[in-house]
Amino acid sequence: MKKYFNMVLACAFFSAFFAHFALALESQGPKMVLEELKFDFGEVKEGESVSHTFRVFNQGDQPLEIRKVKPG
């Protein structure tokens, strides 16, 4: 009975340890979140200038660096 109890205790310990380790790996680093992924300007006349601001949020636990932006 004592062997069974020790084995169950060891399994519970290792399960808790590895679950905590996996969760810790997920939350490391920057995480970029956009308020909206695309924006439709609709019909734009030739030569007309249009602009739109995309709001970018960092929901990670480290600084987010945006190094390159490419319009599509």
C-alpha positions as CSV (number, residue, x, y, z in Angstrom):
1,M,0.0,0.0,0.0
2,K,2.9,2.4,0.8
3,K,4.4,1.7,-2.7
4,Y,1.1,2.6,-4.3
5,F,0.8,5.8,-2.3
6,N,4.4,6.8,-3.2
7,M,3.8,6.1,-6.9
8,V,0.6,8.2,-6.9
9,L,2.3,11.0,-5.1
10,A,5.2,11.0,-7.5
11,C,2.9,11.0,-10.5
12,A,1.0,13.9,-9.1
13,F,4.2,15.9,-8.4
14,F,5.6,15.3,-11.9
15,S,2.2,16.2,-13.6
16,A,2.0,19.4,-11.7
17,F,5.7,20.2,-12.4
18,F,5.4,19.7,-16.2
19,A,2.1,21.4,-16.4
20,H,3.6,24.5,-14.7
21,F,6.6,24.3,-17.0
22,A,4.5,24.1,-20.2
23,L,2.4,27.1,-19.1
24,A,5.5,29.1,-18.3
25,L,6.9,28.5,-21.8
26,E,3.7,29.7,-23.4
27,S,3.6,33.1,-21.7
28,Q,7.2,34.2,-22.5
29,G,8.0,36.8,-25.1
30,P,6.0,39.5,-26.9
31,K,2.5,38.9,-28.3
32,M,1.2,41.2,-30.9
33,V,-2.6,41.6,-31.0
34,L,-4.3,43.8,-33.6
35,E,-7.7,45.4,-32.9
36,E,-8.6,44.7,-36.6
37,L,-6.8,42.7,-39.3
38,K,-8.0,44.5,-42.4
39,F,-9.7,47.7,-43.4
40,D,-11.7,48.4,-46.6
41,F,-11.5,51.9,-47.9
42,G,-14.3,51.3,-50.3
43,E,-14.2,53.2,-53.6
44,V,-11.3,55.7,-53.8
45,K,-11.0,58.2,-56.5
46,E,-7.7,58.3,-58.4
47,G,-5.2,60.7,-56.8
48,E,-7.2,60.9,-53.6
49,S,-5.1,60.3,-50.4
50,V,-6.5,57.9,-47.8
51,S,-5.1,56.7,-44.5
52,H,-6.1,54.4,-41.6
53,T,-4.5,53.7,-38.3
54,F,-4.2,50.1,-37.1
55,R,-3.9,49.8,-33.3
56,V,-1.3,47.3,-32.2
57,F,-1.1,46.0,-28.6
58,N,1.5,43.9,-26.9
59,Q,-0.1,41.4,-24.6
60,G,3.1,39.5,-23.9
61,D,5.5,39.8,-21.0
62,Q,8.4,41.3,-23.0
63,P,8.8,44.4,-25.3
64,L,7.4,44.1,-28.8
65,E,9.6,45.4,-31.6
66,I,8.0,46.1,-35.0
67,R,10.9,46.1,-37.4
68,K,9.2,46.0,-40.8
69,V,5.8,47.0,-42.1
70,K,4.6,46.0,-45.6
71,P,1.4,47.3,-47.1
72,G,-0.7,44.7,-48.9
